[in-house]
């Protein structure tokens, strides 16, 4: 109730300013003020995952296709950065082609097939071995990447997150976003009013896969290393769980990612015996969180 | 304006349309009547580009449109409204109409046109499409078809599934369109319901034209 009143006061001050956008600014910029290494590390990782969730959410919200394979553009970009950095742009294009091919199926089968593809890519990545200077590298160990300093990674992640966030929100409000929303609700009816469904679906997939690839690049530069983990089921399910916890608003992508990273990375270090219990509590409490979070001006 | 020549359609070995030929002139309203399964909706779907005919040709404004995709057909000026309303559920009424208007106008103008159509038809613009009644959904279908600025409107059973009050409402709105000079093809089961609207009837039975 108090939150509701507070948010409405804020909105009356600036009609177009939502408390959620303010919150994003606070979440993103507060860590740099603390100058605390751990907080900065967690924030950077959360922002990288937020990018992944935004990319997933863009596809889900704007085209209606739910994917369990966003680990593919994410992991592919990270791997290409490690092996052939000049070919990194192939990652979003190849992923788009893959998604477009399976989008010939209906939406339920699409979900199932993306999950199968995730498993296939993940298992295949264990056999990804190349020879460099006569030495075989890769496989389970993965590849090294030139890593950035933490502050550089943070700035890189902030820039990508803010620009992606603004981009998807502006696009959603534009005529392209409106056409995508129509296509999401009913493809045949969209065709009846002159919308080229293939063109807008292609556009949607390209944007979504590009943002996911950017988050993969950011991830690789942050850790300085890529391994089959980037294709894992955990990464594939991350956006789904994050939005389950915090809802399907754009800012929820950021909030959900922070919650998941804190629960999975921080609590597993501090209270290793109870972190799964905390994880379970967060999941159980998520409907209440979503309701609280759903307060609108 | 529209010329359909010897069109036929076969579904899984069943002949649905057998050599249909007809013409629709400018500012003319044609009623397509017949029992269930006579091929009325199939014919409209073929003209709108949702189905491909097995034989025959279709011309619109002296241009062949046989087998063109629906998004191309609507650009040429033929707009189709579905028998069972298919609204964009998560969008508001005005957005449902404006998105159709984006076919020919920029966003600002599209919303202005959508507002005008809402006033003309009598729909609440801020209502979400999923909250509309059956009558309102039928009108939204017509409104969306109108927003594409068509030269020819194909209305597939606009009065089916409506109660008396809503039928009258939709009927009066279609009459308004007729007075505005729209060319239309309207399908219905019964002749009586279309008597006040159409200039002439075409009766289909078993995939053939039996009258008109």
Interface residues (C-beta under 8 A of the other chain):
Chain A: X174 X175 X178 X179 X181 X182 X184 X185 X186 X188 X189 X190 X191 X192 X193 X194 X195 X196 X197
Chain B: X48 X50 X69 X70 X71 X74 X75 X79 X80 X81 X82 X86 X87 X88 X89 X90 X91 X95 X96 X98 X99 X100 X102 X103 X106 X107 X110 X144 X145 X147 X148
